[in-house]
């Protein structure tokens, strides 16, 4: 529950004007004297000022004092003899502290209710046991006691009760019940916790055992957040502007090239794409406006993996055809049920779907003039036609089959729709490359250590 009703009227200090007739200066000595009822020289300064309620002149009293083991504060009090309006508040006489402060007091005895408390406008007060909170800026700053804080909250909640009983009787009854709970806290029948959180660092809860440690009071200093800095009106230091780095993921790069078919000038588009749960790849596409030829190619955006990758996927449902697939130039493919195997250099690098790669395989077989043309043998033609029909059945979901991708460079990928969990129909194996595979990739003759010494000797 919020004590939003506990808002004191604003102090008319802005309208205050010193009067040459009525002004009584404090006694000589320090400007801020320790607060004490026995100090007769410590007298408030009286200033005649405008009452913002009846717009006649009232009296503002200012007392500059020092809280022991804390800091200097200004206590101000306004009263109007004409309309009876009055108001009191405190202000910190120092600057906003470098850190915020949080006081956590465990009230166990009646003596704790008499502890002095300085609460600024910026402070938030909470009693967790009642789920009660007084937000910042809902009350003016005050120099009071723990009991005074509770009494002030009770007065604020009672303020609008008559109108609530007329319009919202149920709400008024609940607030009455809550006021009873707040009043019971003053008896300290059971311990409760009082938390005062002030981002300005200028609130205070008395330690009666000072300078010794108070076991019932925990004081925590913390760094303010950006929102708290803005609330205090502090302008946070703007971070130094860093030069903007080009983000290739959000940009399509274009460069000029020649069409591989008609050799006419064409344009190639290139984009860096990050595949979830895999790595970055580079997609390049060329479109010739002269002859209409189109090509697309995929390159891995990362390094060659330390181990090779073999992906075995069991196609059981037509929805499997929509899985994303990345085939690098070093990947070979196999369909054991069709006794089919495709070498690593064929079809190049592709980023497509499982259906797309199967149709590319079908097109590669059916449009080859040496396999299904006039020069082909009848037996070979029948086998390839049967192969094409079974491939159609796999694509349409009428035939179950295994699809194997073997990439010694580890740069191929098949989407796992269950990610990050394992796919029950997919098996991913990582293996150590053989000497022949490293030879084919050109790793056996690649010298990565001590090559600087060889270059120096040649020079």
C-alpha positions as CSV (number, residue, x, y, z in Angstrom):
1,X,0.0,0.0,0.0
2,X,1.3,3.5,-0.9
3,X,1.0,6.4,1.5
4,X,0.2,8.7,-1.3
5,X,-2.1,10.7,0.9
6,X,0.8,11.6,3.2
7,X,1.7,14.7,1.2
8,X,2.5,17.8,3.1
9,X,1.7,21.2,1.4
10,X,4.6,22.8,-0.2
11,X,6.7,25.2,1.8
12,X,6.3,28.8,0.4
13,X,10.0,29.4,0.6
14,X,10.0,30.6,-3.0
15,X,7.8,33.4,-1.9
16,X,9.8,34.3,1.1
17,X,11.2,37.8,1.3
18,X,13.5,39.1,4.1
19,X,11.8,41.8,6.2
20,X,14.1,44.5,7.7
21,X,11.6,44.9,10.5
22,X,11.4,41.2,11.5
23,X,14.7,39.4,11.3
24,X,16.4,37.8,14.2
25,X,19.8,36.4,13.4
26,X,21.2,33.3,15.1
27,X,23.8,33.7,17.8
28,X,27.5,34.1,17.1
29,X,29.8,31.2,16.5
30,X,29.5,28.4,13.9
31,X,26.8,28.8,11.3
32,X,25.8,25.1,11.8
33,X,25.7,24.2,15.5
34,X,25.0,20.7,16.8
35,X,21.3,20.3,17.6
36,X,20.6,20.6,21.3
37,X,17.7,21.8,23.4
38,X,20.1,23.2,26.0
39,X,21.9,25.6,23.5
40,X,20.1,28.9,24.2
41,X,22.2,30.7,21.6
42,X,20.9,28.4,18.8
43,X,17.9,30.4,17.7
44,X,16.1,30.2,14.4
45,X,16.1,33.0,11.8
46,X,12.6,34.5,11.3
47,X,11.6,35.7,7.8
48,X,8.2,37.3,7.0
49,X,6.9,35.5,3.9
50,X,3.8,35.1,1.8
51,X,1.2,32.4,2.8
52,X,0.3,30.4,-0.3
53,X,-3.1,29.5,1.3
54,X,-4.6,32.9,2.1
55,X,-2.0,35.1,0.3
56,X,-1.4,37.1,3.5
57,X,2.0,37.4,5.3
58,X,3.0,34.6,7.6
59,X,6.3,33.7,9.3
60,X,9.0,31.3,8.2
61,X,11.6,30.2,10.7
62,X,14.9,28.7,9.5
63,X,17.3,26.8,11.8
64,X,20.7,25.8,10.6
65,X,21.9,22.9,12.6
66,X,24.1,19.8,12.6
67,X,23.1,16.2,13.3
68,X,25.8,14.4,15.4
69,X,27.7,11.8,13.4
70,X,25.8,13.0,10.3
71,X,25.9,16.3,8.5
72,X,24.4,19.8,8.4
73,X,20.7,20.4,7.6
74,X,18.3,23.3,7.3
75,X,15.1,23.0,9.3
76,X,12.3,25.3,8.1
77,X,8.9,25.9,9.5
78,X,6.1,28.2,8.2
79,X,3.0,29.3,10.1
80,X,0.3,31.8,9.2
81,X,-1.6,33.5,12.1
82,X,-4.4,34.6,9.7
83,X,-5.6,31.2,8.4
84,X,-3.7,28.8,10.7
85,X,-1.9,27.1,7.8
86,X,1.5,25.7,8.8
87,X,4.2,23.5,7.2
88,X,7.6,22.1,8.2
89,X,10.4,20.4,6.2
90,X,14.1,19.9,6.2
91,X,16.7,20.3,3.5
92,X,20.2,19.0,3.3
93,X,22.7,21.9,3.6
94,X,25.4,19.9,1.7
95,X,25.7,18.5,-1.7
96,X,24.2,15.3,-3.1
97,X,26.5,12.5,-2.0
98,X,28.6,10.4,-4.3
99,X,26.6,7.3,-3.5
100,X,23.0,6.5,-2.4
101,X,22.4,5.1,1.1
102,X,20.0,2.5,2.5
103,X,19.2,2.2,6.2
104,X,17.7,-1.0,7.4
105,X,16.5,-0.8,11.0
106,X,15.1,-3.7,13.0
107,X,12.7,-2.1,15.6
108,X,12.7,-4.4,18.6
109,X,12.0,-2.2,21.6
110,X,10.1,1.0,22.5
111,X,13.5,2.9,22.6
112,X,13.9,2.3,18.9
113,X,10.8,4.3,18.2
114,X,12.6,7.4,19.6
115,X,15.5,7.3,17.2
116,X,16.0,10.5,15.3
117,X,15.4,10.2,11.5
118,X,16.3,12.6,8.7
119,X,14.2,11.8,5.6
120,X,14.7,13.8,2.5
121,X,12.3,14.3,-0.4
122,X,14.2,11.7,-2.5
123,X,13.9,8.9,0.1
124,X,11.6,5.9,-0.1
125,X,10.3,4.4,3.2
126,X,9.2,0.8,3.4
127,X,7.9,-1.6,6.1
128,X,8.1,-5.0,4.4
129,X,6.0,-6.8,7.1
130,X,3.0,-4.7,6.1
131,X,3.9,-4.4,2.4
132,X,3.8,-0.6,3.0
133,X,5.8,2.0,1.1
134,X,6.0,5.8,1.1
135,X,7.4,6.6,-2.4
136,X,9.9,9.4,-3.0
137,X,8.5,12.9,-3.4
138,X,5.2,11.9,-1.8
139,X,6.2,13.7,1.4
140,X,8.4,16.7,2.1
141,X,11.7,16.1,3.9
142,X,11.4,15.8,7.7
143,X,13.5,15.7,10.9
144,X,11.5,13.4,13.1
145,X,11.6,10.0,14.9
146,X,10.6,6.5,13.8
147,X,7.3,7.0,15.7
148,X,6.9,10.3,14.0
149,X,7.3,8.7,10.5
150,X,4.5,6.2,11.3
151,X,2.3,8.9,12.8
152,X,2.9,11.1,9.7
153,X,1.9,8.1,7.5
154,X,-1.3,7.5,9.5
155,X,-2.2,11.2,9.2
156,X,-1.7,11.1,5.5
157,X,-3.9,8.0,5.1
158,X,-6.7,9.6,7.3
159,X,-6.6,12.8,5.2
160,X,-9.1,11.7,2.5
161,X,-11.0,9.1,4.4
162,X,-14.3,11.1,4.7
163,X,-14.6,11.4,0.9
164,X,-13.6,7.7,0.5
165,X,-16.4,6.6,2.8
166,X,-18.9,8.6,0.7
167,X,-17.7,7.3,-2.7
168,X,-15.7,4.1,-2.0
169,X,-16.8,2.5,1.2
170,X,-15.0,-0.8,0.7
171,X,-11.7,1.0,0.0
172,X,-12.2,3.2,3.1
173,X,-12.8,0.1,5.3
174,X,-9.6,-1.5,4.0
175,X,-7.6,1.7,4.7
176,X,-9.1,1.8,8.3
177,X,-7.9,-1.7,8.9
178,X,-4.4,-0.8,7.6
179,X,-4.3,2.3,9.8
180,X,-5.0,0.1,12.8
181,X,-2.0,-2.1,11.8
182,X,0.2,0.9,11.5
183,X,-0.8,2.2,15.0
184,X,-0.1,-1.3,16.5
185,X,3.5,-0.9,15.3
186,X,4.0,1.9,17.8
187,X,3.5,-0.6,20.6
188,X,6.3,-2.8,19.2
189,X,4.4,-6.0,20.2
190,X,6.6,-7.8,17.6
191,X,9.8,-6.7,15.8
192,X,9.4,-5.1,12.4
193,X,11.8,-3.6,9.8
194,X,12.0,0.0,8.7
195,X,13.9,0.7,5.4
196,X,14.8,4.2,4.2
197,X,16.4,4.2,0.8
198,X,17.7,7.5,-0.4
199,X,19.6,7.8,-3.7
200,X,20.9,11.3,-2.7
201,X,22.7,9.8,0.3
202,X,21.4,12.6,2.6
203,X,18.9,10.7,4.8
204,X,19.9,9.5,8.2
205,X,18.8,7.1,11.1
206,X,20.3,7.7,14.5
207,X,22.7,5.2,16.1
208,X,22.2,5.7,19.8
209,X,25.4,3.7,20.5
210,X,27.6,5.8,18.2
211,X,30.5,5.7,17.7
212,X,30.1,2.0,18.4
213,X,28.4,-0.3,16.0
214,X,24.6,-0.7,16.1
215,X,23.5,-4.3,15.8
216,X,19.9,-3.3,14.9
217,X,20.9,-0.9,12.1
218,X,22.5,-1.9,8.7
219,X,23.8,0.9,6.5
220,X,24.4,0.2,2.9
221,X,26.0,2.5,0.4
222,X,25.4,1.8,-3.3
223,X,26.0,3.3,-6.7
224,X,23.0,5.0,-8.3
225,X,21.4,3.8,-11.4
226,X,20.8,6.0,-14.5
227,X,17.1,6.4,-13.6
228,X,18.1,7.6,-10.1
229,X,20.6,10.0,-11.5
230,X,17.9,11.5,-13.7
231,X,15.5,11.7,-10.7
232,X,18.1,13.7,-8.8
233,X,18.5,16.0,-11.7
234,X,22.1,15.0,-12.2
235,X,23.4,14.9,-15.7
236,X,25.3,11.7,-16.3
237,X,28.5,12.0,-18.2
238,X,27.9,11.1,-21.8
239,X,30.0,8.2,-22.9
240,X,32.7,8.9,-25.4
241,X,31.5,8.4,-28.9
242,X,33.1,5.4,-30.4
243,X,33.6,5.1,-34.2
244,X,30.7,3.2,-35.6
245,X,31.8,-0.3,-36.7
246,X,30.3,-1.6,-39.9
247,X,27.7,-4.3,-39.2
248,X,27.9,-6.5,-42.2
249,X,24.9,-8.6,-41.0
250,X,22.5,-5.8,-41.8
251,X,24.0,-4.8,-45.1
252,X,24.0,-6.3,-48.6
253,X,27.4,-5.7,-50.3
254,X,27.5,-5.4,-54.0
255,X,30.5,-5.6,-56.4
256,X,30.9,-5.9,-60.1
257,X,31.9,-9.1,-61.9
258,X,31.3,-10.9,-65.3
259,X,28.6,-13.4,-66.1
260,X,30.0,-16.9,-66.2
261,X,27.8,-17.7,-69.2
262,X,28.0,-14.7,-71.6
263,X,30.8,-12.8,-69.9
264,X,28.7,-9.6,-69.8
265,X,29.1,-7.2,-66.9
266,X,26.9,-8.3,-64.0
267,X,26.6,-7.6,-60.3
268,X,27.1,-10.0,-57.4
269,X,25.3,-9.4,-54.1
270,X,26.9,-10.7,-50.9
271,X,25.5,-10.9,-47.4
272,X,26.7,-12.2,-44.1
273,X,24.1,-14.4,-42.3
274,X,24.2,-16.0,-38.9
275,X,22.6,-19.4,-38.7
276,X,21.1,-20.2,-35.3
277,X,23.0,-22.8,-33.3
278,X,25.7,-22.9,-36.0
279,X,27.9,-20.2,-37.3
280,X,28.1,-17.3,-39.8
281,X,28.0,-18.0,-43.6
282,X,28.5,-15.8,-46.6
283,X,25.8,-16.0,-49.3
284,X,26.7,-14.7,-52.8
285,X,24.2,-14.4,-55.7
286,X,24.8,-13.2,-59.3
287,X,22.1,-12.3,-61.7
288,X,22.9,-11.5,-65.3
289,X,20.4,-9.0,-66.9
290,X,21.7,-9.8,-70.4
291,X,21.3,-13.6,-70.6
292,X,19.2,-14.2,-67.5
293,X,21.8,-16.6,-65.9
294,X,21.6,-16.9,-62.1
295,X,24.0,-18.4,-59.7
296,X,24.2,-18.6,-55.9
297,X,27.0,-19.8,-53.7
298,X,27.6,-20.2,-50.0
299,X,30.9,-19.9,-48.2
300,X,31.5,-20.5,-44.6
301,X,32.2,-17.4,-42.6
302,X,34.3,-19.2,-40.0
303,X,37.5,-21.3,-39.9
304,X,37.8,-25.0,-40.7
305,X,36.7,-27.0,-37.7
306,X,39.2,-29.2,-35.8
307,X,37.0,-32.2,-36.5
308,X,35.0,-33.4,-39.5
309,X,31.2,-33.7,-39.2
310,X,28.9,-36.5,-40.4
311,X,25.1,-35.8,-40.2
312,X,22.7,-38.7,-40.7
313,X,19.1,-37.8,-40.9
314,X,16.1,-40.1,-41.2
315,X,13.4,-38.6,-43.4
316,X,10.1,-39.8,-42.0
317,X,7.6,-36.9,-42.6
318,X,6.9,-34.4,-45.5
319,X,7.5,-31.6,-43.1
320,X,11.2,-32.6,-43.0
321,X,11.5,-31.1,-46.4
322,X,11.3,-27.6,-45.0
323,X,14.5,-27.9,-42.8
324,X,17.2,-25.5,-43.6
325,X,20.4,-27.0,-45.0
326,X,23.9,-25.6,-45.5
327,X,26.2,-27.6,-47.8
328,X,29.7,-26.4,-48.1
329,X,32.0,-27.1,-51.1
330,X,33.7,-29.8,-49.1
331,X,30.6,-31.8,-48.2
332,X,29.6,-35.1,-49.9
333,X,26.1,-36.5,-49.7
334,X,24.6,-40.0,-49.7
335,X,21.2,-41.7,-49.8
336,X,21.8,-45.3,-48.9
337,X,18.3,-46.6,-49.8
338,X,18.9,-45.3,-53.4
339,X,22.6,-46.4,-53.5
340,X,23.4,-42.8,-54.4
341,X,26.5,-40.8,-53.5
342,X,27.5,-37.3,-54.5
343,X,31.1,-36.1,-54.3
344,X,32.1,-33.1,-52.3
345,X,32.8,-30.7,-55.3
346,X,29.5,-31.3,-57.1
347,X,26.8,-28.6,-56.8
348,X,29.2,-26.3,-54.9
349,X,28.2,-24.6,-51.7
350,X,24.5,-24.1,-51.1
351,X,22.2,-22.7,-48.5
352,X,18.7,-24.1,-49.2
353,X,16.2,-26.6,-47.7
354,X,16.3,-30.4,-47.7
355,X,13.7,-30.4,-50.5
356,X,15.8,-27.9,-52.5
357,X,19.0,-30.0,-52.3
358,X,17.0,-33.1,-53.4
359,X,15.6,-31.3,-56.4
360,X,19.0,-30.1,-57.3
361,X,20.2,-33.7,-57.2
362,X,17.3,-34.7,-59.4
363,X,17.9,-31.9,-61.8
364,X,21.6,-32.8,-62.0
365,X,20.7,-36.4,-63.0
366,X,17.8,-35.8,-65.4
367,X,19.3,-32.9,-67.3
368,X,22.6,-34.6,-67.9
369,X,22.7,-35.5,-71.7
370,X,25.2,-38.2,-71.1
371,X,22.9,-40.1,-68.7
372,X,19.4,-39.7,-70.2
373,X,20.3,-38.5,-73.7
374,X,20.3,-40.4,-77.0
375,X,23.8,-41.7,-76.3
376,X,22.8,-43.5,-73.1
377,X,22.2,-47.2,-72.9
378,X,18.6,-48.5,-72.3
379,X,19.5,-50.2,-69.0
380,X,21.2,-47.1,-67.6
381,X,18.1,-44.9,-68.6
382,X,15.7,-47.2,-66.8
383,X,17.8,-47.2,-63.6
384,X,18.1,-43.4,-63.6
385,X,14.3,-43.0,-64.3
386,X,13.6,-45.4,-61.4
387,X,16.0,-43.3,-59.3
388,X,14.2,-40.1,-60.2
389,X,10.8,-41.7,-59.3
390,X,12.0,-42.8,-55.9
391,X,13.5,-39.4,-55.2
392,X,10.1,-37.9,-56.0
393,X,8.5,-40.3,-53.5
394,X,11.0,-39.1,-50.8
395,X,10.2,-35.5,-51.6
396,X,6.5,-36.1,-51.4
397,X,6.8,-38.0,-48.1
398,X,5.8,-41.4,-49.5
399,X,9.1,-43.1,-48.9
400,X,11.3,-43.1,-45.8
401,X,15.1,-42.8,-46.4
402,X,18.3,-41.7,-44.8
403,X,20.1,-38.6,-45.9
404,X,23.8,-38.4,-45.0
405,X,26.1,-35.3,-45.2
406,X,29.8,-35.9,-44.6
407,X,32.0,-32.8,-44.4
408,X,35.6,-33.2,-43.4
409,X,35.9,-29.4,-42.9
410,X,32.9,-29.4,-40.4
411,X,31.2,-26.5,-42.1
412,X,27.9,-28.1,-43.2
413,X,24.7,-27.9,-41.3
414,X,21.1,-29.4,-41.2
415,X,18.5,-27.6,-39.1
416,X,17.5,-29.2,-35.8
417,X,13.9,-28.2,-35.2
418,X,14.2,-29.4,-31.6
419,X,17.2,-27.2,-30.8
420,X,18.7,-26.9,-28.3
421,X,17.4,-30.4,-27.5
422,X,18.6,-33.4,-29.5
423,X,16.7,-34.4,-32.6
424,X,15.5,-38.0,-32.3
425,X,15.8,-38.5,-36.1
426,X,19.2,-36.9,-36.5
427,X,22.6,-38.2,-35.6
428,X,25.6,-35.8,-35.6
429,X,29.1,-37.3,-35.4
430,X,32.4,-35.5,-35.1
431,X,35.4,-37.5,-36.2
432,X,39.1,-37.0,-36.7
433,X,40.1,-36.5,-40.4
434,X,42.3,-39.0,-42.1
435,X,45.5,-38.2,-43.9
436,X,43.8,-38.4,-47.3
437,X,41.1,-36.0,-46.2
438,X,43.7,-33.5,-44.9
439,X,45.6,-34.0,-48.2
440,X,42.4,-33.2,-50.2
441,X,41.8,-30.1,-48.1
442,X,45.5,-29.0,-48.4
443,X,46.3,-29.2,-44.7
444,X,49.2,-31.6,-44.9
445,X,51.5,-29.1,-46.7
446,X,50.2,-26.1,-44.7
447,X,52.8,-24.8,-42.3
448,X,51.4,-22.8,-39.5
449,X,54.3,-22.7,-37.0
450,X,57.8,-21.4,-37.5
451,X,57.2,-20.1,-41.0
452,X,58.7,-16.8,-40.2
453,X,62.1,-18.4,-39.8
454,X,61.9,-20.0,-43.2
455,X,60.9,-16.7,-44.8
456,X,63.9,-15.0,-43.1
457,X,66.4,-17.6,-44.5
458,X,65.0,-17.1,-48.0
459,X,65.6,-13.4,-47.9
